[in-house]
Amino acid sequence: MFEQLKALPSDPILGLLTQYRNDPQANKVDLGVGVYKDPQGHTPILDCVKIAEQQRTATEDTKVYIGPTGSAQFNQLITELAFGTQHSALLANRIRTISTPGGTGALRVAADFIKRCKPNAVIWVSDPTWANHTGLFEAAGITVKTYPYYDYDTKSLKFEQMLQALSQVSKDDVVLLHACCHNPSGMDLTTEQWDQVIAITTKQGFTPLIDMAYQGFGQGIDEDAYGVRKMAEAVENMILCSSCSKNFGLYRERIGACSILGLNAAQADIAFSVLLYVVRCIYSMPPAHGAAIVETILSDQKLKQQWLDELAIMRNRINGNRQMLVNKLIENGVEQDFSFIANQKGMFSFLGISPEQVAALKQQHSIYMVDSSRISIAGISETNVDYLAKSIATIL
């Protein structure tokens, strides 16, 4: 059986990580992997998470399965975090949520769910989008197409082209939108642009699938959920995939959620039964530990405020890194305009340099990023930004 297999290409980001680790240079800089790092280059455990884990250890008395839906309390709290406690769809009992193995697990559940709803549906993703989006949906047997989004030349959105493309999407199709902190471009829709996208969504009748992997990393918990909440007020059906990896720092715990919005409670119940069947066929039961940590934090007002404070520190650090890099490039005499970096949100941005220049940064200066020049903003620090800016100036 195995002799017919051909090796598939490895993930370029994971390959970069290996190269970085094997590089003996003292000044090496890792801008590839998309995880939050503190000024020392470490990905810490949040203090509120440590407290919640201690409580969990002290009170947990069984390791029995928690069921395919996951923790009911986590599902409720993460739904309220995304939609708001007083959202009309929530009050009308139109939303159903399950726990999933991370945001990636939520997307794969959504993919299989879509396949059962509309076997011939096409899913439209932004150009560019997170590299794994295409693979996840194609693995579920769904055709993936793209709509215009980021303009590499002007470092801005191709918004009019995006609207034109969405106005041609069939009502039987699905459109994937990034809630905030667009991966990989860092270019988010403004509230006014969200309103226009929502208007086209209701006119065309397609189903929106919103991927919210970074709630709280852009402008704030409520601000980053603007598109999610406004869309849910306007449409009959919607899917939301969310993740606790970044905003709670629970990367290895693999906890996320998939929420579906039905026309009414009865339709939501039917869709929920299909969602549970999909879960049963993929992984059967979700992990419990990460969900327990999140629900402990969100159900305790003091811990929740501590989390919001720690989240603000991470968000402000990332936004500060953006402006710091722009300032340092100017200090090093770079005439090319990089001000767009400071105006973007979230973990990522495109530098806008050529693959040859990316290669030169790696080979000559031990600075690692993917060939598209997408960089992880969290990899920048006060200790490496001068070297980074000087190196960029050199290759330019």
C-alpha positions in Angstrom: 0.0 0.0 0.0 2.6 2.6 1.1 4.9 2.0 -1.9 2.7 4.1 -4.1 3.0 7.2 -1.9 5.0 10.3 -2.9 6.4 12.7 -0.4 4.4 15.9 0.1 6.1 19.2 0.7 6.7 20.1 4.3 5.0 23.2 5.9 7.3 26.2 5.0 6.8 27.8 8.4 7.8 24.6 10.3 10.8 24.3 8.0 11.8 27.8 8.8 11.6 27.0 12.5 14.0 24.1 12.1 16.5 26.3 10.1 16.2 29.0 12.8 16.9 26.6 15.6 19.9 25.2 13.8 21.4 28.6 13.0 24.4 29.2 15.3 24.3 33.0 14.8 23.8 35.0 18.0 21.8 37.8 16.3 19.3 35.5 14.6 15.7 36.7 14.4 12.6 34.5 14.0 9.7 36.3 12.3 8.1 33.1 10.9 6.1 31.4 13.6 2.8 33.1 14.6 2.8 32.9 18.3 2.9 35.7 20.8 6.3 36.5 22.4 7.2 38.8 25.3 10.2 41.2 25.1 12.5 38.3 26.0 11.3 36.2 23.1 9.4 33.8 25.4 5.8 32.7 25.0 4.6 33.0 28.7 1.7 31.4 30.5 -0.7 34.1 31.6 -1.0 34.6 35.3 -4.8 34.2 35.2 -4.3 30.9 33.4 -1.9 29.7 36.2 -4.5 30.5 38.8 -7.3 28.9 36.9 -5.2 25.8 36.4 -4.5 25.5 40.1 -8.2 25.7 40.8 -8.9 23.1 38.1 -6.3 20.7 39.6 -7.8 21.1 43.1 -11.4 20.5 42.0 -11.2 18.0 39.1 -12.3 14.6 40.3 -12.7 12.6 37.1 -11.2 12.1 33.6 -14.4 10.7 32.1 -15.5 12.0 28.6 -17.3 15.3 28.6 -19.5 14.5 25.6 -19.2 15.6 21.9 -20.5 19.1 22.7 -17.9 19.8 25.3 -18.5 21.8 28.4 -21.8 23.5 28.5 -20.5 26.3 30.6 -17.5 27.0 28.3 -19.8 26.9 25.3 -22.1 29.5 26.8 -19.3 31.8 28.0 -17.4 31.7 24.7 -20.6 32.4 22.8 -21.3 35.4 25.0 -17.7 36.6 24.5 -18.1 36.5 20.7 -21.7 37.7 20.3 -22.2 39.7 23.5 -24.6 38.8 26.3 -27.5 40.7 24.9 -27.3 39.9 21.2 -30.7 39.5 19.6 -29.8 36.1 18.1 -28.6 34.8 21.5 -31.8 36.0 23.2 -33.9 34.4 20.5 -32.1 31.0 21.1 -30.8 30.8 17.5 -27.1 30.0 18.3 -25.6 26.6 19.1 -22.0 26.2 20.1 -19.7 23.2 20.6 -16.1 22.9 21.9 -13.5 21.9 19.4 -9.8 21.0 19.3 -8.5 24.5 18.7 -9.6 26.9 16.0 -8.3 24.5 13.3 -10.6 21.8 14.7 -13.5 24.3 14.5 -12.8 25.0 10.9 -12.6 21.3 10.0 -15.9 20.7 11.8 -17.4 23.6 9.8 -16.0 22.2 6.6 -17.7 18.8 7.1 -20.9 20.5 8.2 -21.0 22.6 5.1 -20.4 19.5 3.0 -23.5 17.8 4.5 -25.6 21.0 4.1 -24.6 21.6 0.5 -22.4 18.9 -1.1 -21.7 21.1 -4.1 -21.0 24.3 -2.3 -18.0 26.4 -3.1 -16.2 28.3 -0.3 -14.7 31.6 -1.2 -11.6 32.8 0.8 -9.7 36.0 0.7 -6.6 36.4 -1.5 -4.4 35.9 0.5 -5.7 33.9 3.5 -4.2 31.7 6.2 -2.4 28.9 4.3 -4.2 26.1 6.1 -7.7 27.3 5.1 -7.5 25.9 1.6 -6.2 22.5 2.8 -8.8 22.2 5.5 -11.7 22.7 3.1 -10.3 20.7 0.2 -9.7 17.8 2.6 -13.5 17.9 3.3 -14.2 17.7 -0.4 -15.2 21.4 -0.9 -14.1 23.4 -3.8 -12.1 26.6 -2.8 -12.1 29.8 -4.8 -10.7 33.2 -3.9 -12.0 36.8 -3.9 -9.7 39.9 -4.1 -8.6 41.3 -0.8 -5.0 42.6 -0.4 -3.2 44.8 -2.8 0.5 44.0 -2.5 1.5 47.1 -4.5 -0.4 49.7 -2.6 -0.4 47.8 0.8 -4.2 48.3 1.1 -7.4 46.5 0.5 -8.8 45.8 -2.9 -12.2 46.6 -1.4 -14.1 47.6 -4.5 -12.9 44.4 -6.3 -13.8 42.4 -3.2 -17.4 43.8 -3.2 -17.7 43.2 -6.9 -16.6 39.5 -6.5 -18.9 38.9 -3.5 -21.9 40.3 -5.5 -21.5 37.4 -7.9 -21.4 34.6 -5.2 -24.2 32.1 -5.4 -26.7 31.7 -2.5 -25.6 28.1 -2.2 -22.0 29.0 -1.5 -20.0 30.0 1.6 -17.8 33.1 2.1 -15.0 32.9 4.7 -14.3 36.3 6.4 -11.6 37.1 9.0 -13.2 38.8 12.0 -10.1 40.8 12.9 -6.3 40.7 12.6 -6.4 39.3 9.1 -3.9 36.5 8.6 -1.5 37.0 6.8 -1.9 40.7 5.7 -2.9 42.5 8.9 -5.4 44.5 6.9 -8.8 44.5 8.5 -12.2 45.8 7.3 -13.3 49.0 8.9 -16.8 49.1 10.5 -18.1 50.9 7.4 -16.6 48.3 5.1 -18.1 45.5 7.3 -21.5 47.2 6.8 -21.1 47.1 3.1 -20.0 43.4 3.1 -23.0 42.5 5.3 -25.4 44.3 2.9 -24.1 42.2 0.0 -24.3 39.0 2.1 -28.0 39.6 2.8 -28.6 40.5 -0.8 -26.9 37.5 -2.3 -28.0 35.1 0.4 -24.7 33.1 0.7 -23.7 31.8 4.1 -20.9 33.7 5.9 -18.3 31.7 7.8 -16.3 34.0 10.1 -12.9 32.9 11.4 -12.2 34.7 14.7 -8.8 33.4 15.8 -7.6 36.7 17.4 -10.4 38.3 19.3 -8.9 41.0 21.6 -5.6 41.2 19.7 -6.7 44.0 17.3 -8.5 46.8 19.1 -10.4 45.1 22.0 -12.8 42.3 22.7 -16.0 44.1 21.6 -14.3 46.1 18.8 -12.9 43.0 17.2 -16.3 41.3 17.3 -18.1 44.1 15.4 -18.4 42.1 12.1 -19.5 38.9 13.9 -22.2 40.7 15.9 -23.5 42.9 13.0 -23.5 39.9 10.6 -25.5 37.8 13.0 -28.1 40.5 13.3 -28.6 40.6 9.5 -28.5 37.0 8.2 -30.5 33.8 8.6 -27.6 31.4 8.8 -24.0 31.9 9.8 -21.0 29.9 11.1 -18.4 31.2 13.5 -15.1 29.5 14.3 -13.2 30.9 17.3 -10.0 30.0 19.1 -8.5 30.5 22.6 -5.0 29.8 21.5 -3.8 33.4 21.1 -6.0 35.5 23.4 -5.7 33.1 26.3 -2.2 31.8 25.4 -3.5 28.2 25.4 -1.7 27.1 22.2 -0.9 23.5 23.2 -4.2 23.0 25.0 -6.1 23.1 21.7 -9.4 24.6 22.6 -11.7 26.5 20.3 -15.4 26.6 19.4 -17.7 26.3 16.4 -21.0 28.2 16.6 -23.9 28.0 14.2 -26.7 30.5 13.7 -30.1 29.2 12.6 -33.2 31.0 11.3 -35.0 30.1 14.5 -34.5 27.8 17.5 -36.0 24.8 15.7 -33.7 25.1 12.7 -30.7 25.6 15.0 -31.6 22.4 16.8 -31.7 20.4 13.5 -28.4 21.9 12.4 -26.9 21.2 15.8 -27.8 17.5 15.5 -25.9 17.4 12.2 -22.9 19.2 13.7 -22.8 16.6 16.5 -22.8 13.8 14.0 -19.9 15.4 12.2 -18.0 15.7 15.5 -18.6 12.0 16.3 -17.1 11.0 12.9 -14.0 13.2 13.3 -12.7 13.1 16.9 -15.7 12.0 18.9 -15.0 14.0 22.1 -13.2 17.4 22.5 -10.4 18.0 25.0 -11.5 19.3 28.4 -8.6 20.9 30.1 -8.4 24.1 28.1 -12.1 24.7 28.2 -12.1 24.3 32.0 -9.4 27.0 32.2 -11.3 29.4 30.0 -14.6 28.9 31.8 -12.9 29.3 35.2 -11.5 32.7 34.0 -14.6 34.0 32.3 -17.0 33.0 35.2 -14.9 34.8 37.8 -15.1 38.5 37.6 -11.7 39.1 39.2 -10.0 36.5 37.0 -11.8 37.9 33.9 -10.6 41.4 34.6 -7.0 40.1 35.1 -7.3 38.3 31.8 -8.5 41.5 30.0 -5.6 43.4 31.6 -3.0 40.7 30.4 -4.7 40.6 27.0 -4.3 44.4 26.7 -0.6 44.1 27.5 -0.1 41.6 24.6 -2.2 43.7 22.3 -0.4 46.9 23.1 3.0 45.3 22.8 2.1 44.1 19.3 0.8 47.4 18.2 3.8 49.1 19.7 6.1 46.8 17.8 4.6 47.9 14.6 5.3 51.6 15.2 8.7 50.8 16.7 9.8 48.9 13.5 8.6 51.8 11.3 10.5 54.3 13.3 13.7 52.3 13.3 13.5 51.8 9.5 13.3 55.6 9.2 16.2 56.1 11.6 18.3 53.7 9.4 17.7 55.9 6.3 15.1 53.7 4.6 13.2 55.9 2.1 10.6 53.2 1.1 7.4 53.9 2.9 6.6 51.3 5.6 4.0 53.3 7.5 1.3 50.8 6.5 2.8 48.4 9.1 1.8 50.7 11.9 -1.8 51.0 10.6 -2.4 47.3 10.5 -3.6 45.0 13.3 -2.8 41.6 14.7 0.2 39.3 14.5 1.2 39.6 10.9 2.2 41.9 8.1 3.8 41.7 4.7 7.0 43.7 4.4 6.5 43.9 0.7 10.0 42.8 -0.3 11.0 40.3 -3.0 11.7 36.6 -2.4 15.3 37.3 -3.3 15.5 40.0 -0.6 13.8 37.6 1.9 16.5 35.0 1.0 19.3 37.6 1.5 17.9 38.5 4.9 18.1 34.8 5.9 21.5 34.0 4.3 23.3 37.2 5.2 21.7 38.3 8.4 20.0 35.2 9.9 16.5 36.8 9.8 13.8 34.3 9.1 10.5 34.9 7.4 8.4 33.1 4.7 9.1 33.9 1.1 6.0 36.1 0.8 7.7 38.5 3.3 5.0 37.9 5.8 6.4 38.6 9.3 5.2 37.8 12.8 5.1 41.1 14.5 5.4 39.5 17.9 8.9 38.3 17.0 10.2 41.9 17.1 11.6 43.2 20.3 13.5 46.1 21.8 16.7 43.9 21.7 16.5 42.9 18.0 14.7 45.8 16.3 17.8 47.8 15.6 19.6 44.8 14.0 16.4 44.0 12.1 15.9 47.5 10.8 19.6 47.9 9.8 19.5 44.5 8.0 16.4 45.5 6.1 18.0 48.8 5.1 21.1 46.9 3.9 19.2 44.5 1.6 17.0 47.4 0.3 
